[in-house]
């Protein structure tokens, strides 16, 4: 087993303990550790960013029966179909065609029952993007505190921080991937200070690097509306965590106040 790398984070990112964590989604990259209570309380999952992996959304829908409203313009049935057809000519690498066929069938089956909006999510509406306010308007069938939010939008999360805080009363929980953490630490601190949900899990994504100051550049955070213990988590990575890159070792953060 590869040796754990070390990383350093400020104390405000130290999550509090709960005993109701559960992992949803596939092993390694694509899975998130979240609060089971938040999942159980949810009537809708809003997923910002899916790429070619909707395993978290699948597990969530299976566990709750809740509909999924996903946003991502980079993928869709036509793209998966065209990629599959092109890879059929690669007779030297039949595994590529088999993978693309699985993706096409999986997408068609899952999003035949759920909603996929082919737009980015950012801070304003445009021809190819939806503002966070628009996203929340599309989730109008829910009441307070019954939406679970998953955010993995490759750096645009900072553009919607204020909007997420403004709509916080509607969320049961959130899984949030942060990019370029070392460059945005003041924004992250201000967001966590303003966001009323409790930080209950943190994982360092080992596809990111460690900055020259020892700060990991990509983090996965989970928040819950429910109570957390006064004590902070002592064990990193946790028993439910897996390295995002299965070929590399996980990363163990320590927190400095």
N, C-alpha and C positions, 0 to 999 in steps of 0.2 A: 504493500500500500504506500503511495507517495506520501512523503512527509508534509504535514500541514504548514502552509505559509502563515506568516503573522501579518497583521495589519492593525492600524490604529484609528480609532474613531472617538469623537467627542462624547461626553457622558449623556448629552440630550438624546442620543440615538440608542441608548441602552434600553432594550425592551423590558417590560414587566412580565412577571411570571403568570401563566395560566395553566390549568391542567386539562384544557379542552382543545388542544391543537390537533389538527388533522391535515394530512397531505392530500391534495387533489391535483389531478393531472399526471402526466407520464413521469417516469423516472428521469432524473437529471434535468436538463433544460426543458422548461415548459410546465413543470410542476410548481405549486406554491403551497406553503404551509400557512394555514389560516385557522381562525377560531370556528369550531364546529357550531357554537351558539349563533354566530353571525350567519353562517350558512343556513341553519335551520329556520332563522327568522326571515329569510329572504323570499320575496315573491318575484324577483326579476334579477338577472345578472346582466350588467352592462359591461361589455368587454371592449376596451379601447386598445386595438392592436391584436391581430391574430396570426398574421404571416401564414405559415404552413402548418401550424400546430394549434388545434382547438381542443386539446385533451383536457385542459382545465375546465373549459366550458362544457365539455361532454360529461365529465365527472360531476360537475355542479348540477347540471340539468338532471342527471340520473339520480342524484341524491335528494333533490328537492322537488322535482317536477316543474321547476320554474322555467319560464321562457328565457331565451338569450337574445339580447340586442347587441350585435357586434359591429364595430367600425374598423375598416381597413381597406384602402383603395388599391393596395398592391396585389391583392389576390382575388380570385373569383372563379366561377365555374368555367367560363370561357378560357381563362388563362390556364387552369389546370388541364382542361381538355386539350388545348393546343400543345402544351408541354408534353402531355402523354403521347399524343400523335407523333410529335417530332422524335421522341425518344424511342419509338417503336422501330425506327431505322437503325438504332444502335445495336445491331445483332452481336457486336463484340462485347457489349455490356448489358445483358438482359436484365440485370438487377435494377438498372436505372428505370427501365420501362415498368417493371413490377412495382417499384416504389411510387412512380407517378400514377400508375393505375389505382393503387391503394388510396392515394391522396384524392384523386378525382372522385372515386366512389364514396370515400368518407365525407368529403365536403358536400357532395350531392345529397347524401343521406341525412347528414346532420342539419345543414342549412335549408333542406327541404321542409324542416319543421320549425326552424328558428330564423331570426332576421339578421341579415348582413347588409349593412349600408356601406357602399363603396366610396367612402370619404375619409379624409384625415380628420382628426379632432384637434382644434387649435383655439386661439382666442377670438376668432371672428369667422363669420360665414363667408364663403366664396363658392365659386363653381366646383371646386374639388375638396372643400373642407367644411366642416360643421363646427360652430362654436359649442362650447360646453353647455351654454344655456339652451341651444337647440337640441342637444342630446337629451337634456333633462326634460324638455318639452315632449320629446318623443316617448319618454318613460312616464307619461302622465297618468297611466292606468294604475299606478301604485299610490300608496299613502306614505305617511312618514315612516322612516327607519326600516324600509323593507327592500331596499335596493342594495345589492352587493356590487361594488365597483372594482374592476380590474383595469389597471393602467400600465401599458407597456408601449409607449409611443416614441421611443428612441430619441429622447431629449426634449420633445415638445411638452413633457409634463410640467416644466417650469412655467410655460405660458398659461396653463390652466389652474395653477395653484390657488389663486384668489377665487376662481369660480367653484373649485371643489369645496373650499371653505364655506362659500356662500350657500351651497346646497347640502351642507353636512347633515342637516336634520333628516335628510331622506335616506341616509346610508346606514345599513346594518354592519357593514365592514368594508374593508378595502385591501386589495393587494396592489402594491405600487412598486414598479421598477424605476430606479433612479440612475441616470447616466451622468458621466463627468462629475461625479460627486465632489471631487477635490476642487473643482472650479466654482461650485455653487453652494458651498456649505452655509453661507449666511442666508440664502434663500430657503434652504432646507430647514434650518433652525427656526426661521420666522414662520414657515408653514406648519411645522409640528407644534409650535407654541400656539398658533391660532386654531388649529384643527382640533375639534372637541373629542374625537375618538381616541382610544388608547392604543399606543404602540405595544403590540404583543408578540412580535416576532421580527427577527432580522437575519438575513443570510447574505453573505458576500458572494457575488457571482464571479466565478473564476474565469469566465471569458473576458472580464475586464482585467486591467492591470493594477499594480500598486504604484502610486505616485512616488516621487523621490522623497516625499515627506512621510511615506508609509501609509498613505490613505488609499483605500480601495476606490476604484473609479466607478464601479457598478454595484448597486445594492438592491436587494429585494426586501421590502418592508410590508408588514401586515398590521392592520388596525382593526379594532373591535369596538362596537358600541357598548359592550358589556363590561362588567367590573373586572379589574385585574388585581393581582396581589401587590402589596406594598414593596416586596422584594423584587429586585431585578434578576434577570436570567443569569445563571452562573456558567452554564455549559455551552460552548460554541466550538464547532457547529452542533446543533441539537440532534436528537436521535432520529428525527424525521427528515433531516437535511441530507441532500446529496449534492456533490459537485455538479454544476451545470455542464461543464466539459468533463465527460466521464473519463477522459484520458489524462486529466490533471488532478492534482490533489485539491481538497477543499481548503478554505482559508479561515483561520481563527482570529477574529478581531479581539482587541482589548480596548477598554474604554478609559479615557483620561478626562478628569474633571477640571 
